[in-house]
Amino acid sequence: MKSDLSQQINIGKDTEARLIQVGISSFAELKAVGAEQVFIRLQTVDPGACLSRLSALEGAIQGVRWHSLPAGRKEELRAFIKMLKK
């Protein structure tokens, strides 16, 4: 299936393949579902997915490198990861 995912910032071929595997086949779908919900799906096929992967997804949605996310959003993502580990 042809996808526009790997054309986005922070998303390489490996991440694109995993996104397609969990039912996200376009950038529009990624944006509609949101980074957190997509991350939960990704954990079903990649239990080692971490904060970096979540940050990369959010950065792609916002159109920025993941390390350039606003500090407040980074903290929200950290809190989300912590919540998932409970």
N, C-alpha and C positions, 0 to 999 in steps of 0.2 A: 504494500500500500504506500502510495506517495504521500509524504507528510511535509509540512512546512516547519515542523518543530525544531530541527537542527539548524535552521536558518536564523533562529532567535539567539540572542545573547545568553550565555551560560548553559546552553543545551547542546551537547555533543551527540554523536551517533549512538553511544551506549545509552545515554539517558533517553534519547528519542525512542530507541528500541523498547526500553522498559516502559515508557509512557504508552506506547502503542499496545504493549502486552496487557496493560491494565485498563485499556479502553479509551485512552486519550490520543486521538489521532490527528489533532490539529491545534494550532496555537489558540484559535478561538475557543476550543473546548477547554484548554488549560485555563484560560482567563475566566471562563464561565464557571468552572468548577472551583477554582481557587487553589492556591498553593497548599494549604493545610489538608484539604480533602484529597487532593491528588497525592500528597505525601502518604496519607494513610493507605491509599490503594497501593502505592509503590512498596510499602513495607510488606505487603503480602507476597511479593516476588523478590524482594531484596530486604531481608530483615536487618541488614547492616546499614541501611539508609540512615543518614545522620543529619545534624543541623546544617552542614554544608550543602547537602542535596536540597533540603527545604529552602535554604537561603537562595540557592541557585534558581529554584523554581519561582520564588517571589521576585527575584531580580529580573528574571525573564519577563514576568508579567509587567513589571514596572519599567522595563527597558533599560536597566542599569546593571553593571557588574555587581555580583552579589555582595562584595565587600563595600560597595558604595550605598547600600541601603541605609535609610535614616536610622539613627540609634534607637529611637522608640520602636520602630518596626522590628529591628534585630532583637530587642528585648522581648517583644510579643512572641516571636518565633522561638526563642529560647524557652519561654514559659510554656509554650505549646508542646515542645519536645519533652520537657519535664513532666507535664501532665500525662503525656502518652506513656511514660515509663512507670507511672504509678499503678 
